[in-house]
Amino acid sequence: MDLPKIIRQSPLFAGSTDEDIAAILRICKVREYERGEVLFDEGDVAQGFYIVAAGRVKVYKLSPEGKERILHVLQPGGNFAEAAIFADGRYPASAEPLEKSTLIFFPKRDFLDLLAEQGRIAINMIGGLSRFLRLFAGQIEELTFRDVPSRLARYLLDLGNEQNGAVELPTSKSAIASRLGTVSETLSRTFRKLSDEGLIRVEGKTIVILDAERLSDLADRFVG
């Protein structure tokens, strides 16, 4: 496993020098987790943060009634829980692998000591946290001003990089429904609607984007 390459895929460490990466490698730990194994629960004291080396991890919150709301699904190179090592030092959400996964763990105390010694790493991390905040702002905007067809259109376009062609859904449709702030039944109806209108073709977990331009128009539509 090429740990330096994986670490550089993370927005937190993009542009890091070889010297920075060498220092990071001295403190991080590679760990294996099984599907469904809880990494941490919302409110737990933060012990550190993670980068996905292989597999997929969901970050989610539970309502008082126990309903799950997925915030992110992390692929290899994705980082999560880094903000929790600052501020009050508690995890703001829960996390668990969606499949057997290999994660790179960064212990809180060791990493904070490294930031104090290596200013470049700290500057990179500020940029990564800023992108994280913009992502959350975008999610709030979607839930507030866009309907389910618009949210689904944007989700599919992001998977396909705004191009016509086939994309693989990275998780179950029920998890995608949670991510988009809706329920499975509504999501299924929306997939059928977009298919009937000739924007996509559904082939199991493969979605063929037939008309990216019209799908983009739908994704940009605001509801009144």
C-alpha positions in Angstrom: 0.0 0.0 0.0 1.4 3.4 -1.1 0.7 5.4 2.0 2.4 8.6 0.8 0.3 8.6 -2.3 -2.9 7.9 -0.3 -2.1 10.7 2.2 -1.5 13.2 -0.7 -4.9 12.4 -2.1 -6.5 13.9 1.0 -7.3 17.6 0.7 -5.7 18.2 4.0 -2.3 17.2 2.7 -2.4 18.2 -1.0 0.8 19.9 -1.9 2.8 18.5 1.1 6.5 18.2 0.6 8.3 14.9 0.9 9.7 16.1 4.3 6.1 16.8 5.5 4.9 13.4 4.4 7.8 11.7 6.1 6.9 13.5 9.4 3.2 12.5 9.0 4.1 8.9 8.4 6.0 8.8 11.7 2.8 9.4 13.7 0.0 7.8 11.8 -1.2 4.2 12.2 -2.8 1.8 9.7 -5.8 0.0 11.0 -8.2 -2.6 9.5 -12.0 -2.5 10.3 -14.9 -4.7 9.4 -18.2 -3.6 7.8 -20.4 -2.0 10.5 -17.7 -1.7 13.1 -18.3 1.6 14.9 -15.3 3.9 14.7 -16.8 6.4 17.0 -20.2 7.7 18.2 -21.5 11.3 18.1 -20.4 13.0 21.3 -17.4 10.7 22.0 -14.2 12.5 23.0 -12.1 12.8 19.9 -9.0 10.5 19.9 -7.9 11.5 16.4 -9.0 11.6 12.8 -8.8 9.3 9.7 -8.0 9.0 6.0 -9.6 6.1 4.1 -6.9 4.0 2.4 -9.2 1.3 1.1 -13.0 0.7 1.3 -15.7 3.1 2.2 -16.9 4.8 5.4 -20.2 6.6 6.2 -20.4 9.5 8.5 -23.9 10.0 9.9 -26.1 11.4 12.7 -29.1 9.8 14.4 -32.3 11.6 15.2 -33.8 11.3 18.7 -36.1 8.6 17.2 -33.1 6.7 15.9 -33.4 7.6 12.2 -30.1 7.7 10.4 -29.1 10.7 8.3 -25.9 10.1 6.2 -23.7 13.2 6.0 -20.9 11.8 3.8 -19.7 8.6 2.3 -15.9 8.7 2.2 -13.9 6.9 -0.6 -10.1 6.2 -0.6 -8.2 9.4 0.0 -11.1 11.0 1.9 -10.5 12.4 5.4 -13.0 12.7 8.2 -13.2 13.8 11.8 -10.3 16.2 11.6 -12.3 19.1 12.9 -13.0 17.2 16.1 -9.5 17.3 17.3 -9.9 21.1 17.8 -12.6 23.1 19.6 -14.4 21.0 22.3 -12.7 17.9 21.1 -15.8 15.7 20.6 -17.0 14.0 17.5 -20.0 15.8 16.0 -21.3 12.7 14.2 -20.8 8.9 14.1 -18.9 6.8 11.6 -18.6 3.2 10.5 -17.3 1.3 7.4 -19.8 0.3 4.7 -17.4 -2.6 3.8 -14.2 -4.0 5.1 -11.8 -1.0 5.1 -8.3 0.1 5.7 -8.0 3.4 7.5 -5.0 5.6 8.4 -5.5 6.9 11.9 -3.9 10.2 13.2 -3.7 10.3 17.0 -4.8 13.7 18.3 -1.9 14.6 20.6 0.8 13.4 18.2 -0.8 15.3 15.3 -1.2 18.6 17.3 2.4 18.4 18.3 3.3 17.9 14.7 1.3 21.0 13.6 3.2 23.0 16.2 6.5 21.9 14.6 5.5 22.0 10.9 3.7 25.2 10.0 3.2 24.2 6.3 1.1 21.2 7.4 -1.1 23.5 9.5 -1.6 25.9 6.6 -2.7 23.0 4.3 -5.1 21.8 7.0 -6.7 25.2 7.2 -7.4 25.0 3.5 -8.9 21.5 3.8 -11.2 22.6 6.7 -12.4 25.6 4.6 -13.4 23.2 1.8 -15.2 21.1 4.4 -17.2 24.1 5.6 -18.1 25.0 2.0 -19.4 21.5 1.4 -21.6 21.7 4.5 -22.9 25.1 3.3 -23.8 23.5 0.0 -25.7 20.7 1.7 -27.7 23.1 3.7 -28.5 25.1 0.5 -29.6 21.9 -1.3 -32.0 20.9 1.5 -33.4 24.3 1.9 -33.8 25.5 -1.7 -33.9 22.4 -4.0 -36.4 19.6 -4.3 -35.5 15.9 -4.5 -35.2 15.7 -8.3 -32.8 18.7 -8.3 -30.8 17.2 -5.4 -30.6 13.8 -7.2 -29.6 15.5 -10.4 -26.7 17.3 -8.7 -25.6 14.1 -6.9 -25.5 12.1 -10.2 -23.6 14.9 -12.0 -21.0 15.1 -9.2 -20.5 11.3 -9.6 -20.1 11.6 -13.3 -18.1 14.8 -13.4 -20.8 16.6 -15.4 -20.4 14.2 -18.3 -22.7 11.8 -20.2 -21.8 8.2 -19.4 -22.2 5.5 -16.8 -21.6 6.1 -13.1 -21.7 3.5 -10.2 -23.8 4.4 -7.1 -21.2 4.2 -4.3 -23.7 3.0 -1.7 -27.3 1.6 -1.4 -30.3 3.7 -2.6 -31.6 3.9 1.0 -28.3 5.5 2.1 -28.4 7.9 -0.9 -32.0 8.8 0.1 -30.7 9.6 3.6 -27.8 11.7 2.1 -30.3 13.6 0.0 -32.7 14.2 2.9 -35.6 12.1 1.6 -36.9 8.5 1.9 -36.3 5.5 -0.3 -39.8 5.5 -1.8 -39.5 9.1 -2.9 -36.0 8.5 -4.3 -37.2 5.5 -6.3 -40.0 7.5 -7.8 -37.5 10.3 -8.7 -35.2 7.8 -10.4 -38.2 6.6 -12.5 -39.2 10.2 -13.3 -35.7 11.1 -14.6 -35.6 7.8 -16.5 -39.0 8.4 -18.1 -37.9 11.9 -19.2 -34.8 10.5 -20.9 -32.2 12.1 -18.6 -30.8 8.8 -17.3 -31.1 5.1 -17.6 -31.1 2.9 -14.5 -29.3 -0.4 -14.7 -29.2 -1.7 -11.1 -26.5 0.3 -9.3 -25.2 1.6 -12.6 -26.8 4.9 -13.7 -26.2 6.0 -17.4 -26.4 9.8 -17.7 -28.0 10.3 -21.1 -28.4 14.1 -21.1 -26.0 15.9 -18.8 -27.1 19.3 -20.1 -30.7 18.8 -19.1 -29.7 17.1 -15.9 -27.5 20.2 -15.1 -30.5 22.5 -15.7 -32.5 20.5 -13.3 -29.7 20.5 -10.7 -29.5 24.3 -10.8 -33.3 24.7 -10.4 -34.4 26.4 -7.2 -37.8 25.9 -5.7 -40.0 28.8 -4.7 
